[in-house]
Amino acid sequence: MVKKIALEEHFLCPDFNEYWNPTTVDLPVARRDNALARLSDFDELRLAAMDEAGIARAVLGLGSRRASRA
């Protein structure tokens, strides 16, 4: 059986919350809260999603892009 590896799974460190918050101002509150919960979780939610998708390993990558406002 081939084991799946997920590349560039994003996460959010608590120290980056203030940086990340302005990038989500256009999201509905429920969607923003769900994204924050999933990005900042390293245990239950992430591992359950990996198990469901058959992923054995994940490479985490911290990345964010602040939307430009014209």
Protein Blocks (a to p, Z undefined) as FASTA:
>chain_A
ZZdddehiacddfklmmmmmmmmmmpcfklmmmmmmmmmpcklmmmmmmmmnopabdcdd
ddddddddZZ
